[in-house]
Amino acid sequence: MQIQRNDLIGGACAALALGLVAWLSLDSWAITRCEEFLASATIDPTATYTPEEDACIRRYGTRPTGEN
């Protein structure tokens, strides 16, 4: 069996599709964690937060107003 050009193109498309799904899943997970943090935490400007929490506070700044 020989690998032809169409096989390589199909494999590349499948790999790109899997990568896109993984990236979107991670991004969605990060957004959900951020919303959960904002909903449960009291934001104190003098407090020290993890880098992820700090980025979340800078991005959204306040508690979420409702469901997505």
ZAMARGU-4260 file (C-alpha; in steps of 0.2 Angstrom, whole numbers, plus 5000, padded with zeros to 4 digits):
<rodrens>
0) 5000/5000/5000 | 5007/5017/4995 | 5002/5033/5003 | 4996/5045/4990 | 4993/5064/4991
5) 4975/5063/4995 | 4979/5052/5010 | 4991/5065/5017 | 4979/5079/5014 | 4965/5070/5023
10) 4977/5066/5038 | 4982/5084/5039 | 4964/5090/5039 | 4960/5077/5052 | 4974/5083/5063
15) 4969/5101/5061 | 4951/5097/5065 | 4957/5088/5081 | 4968/5103/5086 | 4954/5115/5083
20) 4942/5105/5094 | 4955/5104/5108 | 4959/5123/5107 | 4941/5127/5108 | 4938/5115/5123
25) 4952/5122/5133 | 4946/5140/5129 | 4929/5136/5135 | 4935/5128/5150 | 4945/5143/5155
30) 4930/5154/5152 | 4920/5143/5164 | 4933/5143/5177 | 4934/5162/5176 | 4915/5164/5178
35) 4915/5152/5193 | 4929/5161/5201 | 4921/5178/5199 | 4904/5171/5205 | 4912/5164/5221
40) 4925/5177/5226 | 4925/5194/5233 | 4937/5204/5223 | 4949/5214/5234 | 4961/5226/5225
45) 4975/5223/5239 | 4974/5204/5238 | 4986/5193/5229 | 4979/5181/5216 | 4986/5167/5205
50) 4991/5173/5187 | 4975/5164/5180 | 4964/5173/5193 | 4972/5190/5189 | 4970/5188/5171
55) 4952/5184/5174 | 4949/5199/5185 | 4958/5210/5172 | 4947/5203/5157 | 4930/5203/5165
60) 4933/5215/5181 | 4916/5211/5189 | 4905/5196/5192 | 4895/5189/5178 | 4878/5196/5175
65) 4869/5180/5170 | 4870/5164/5160 | 4879/5163/5143
</rodrens>
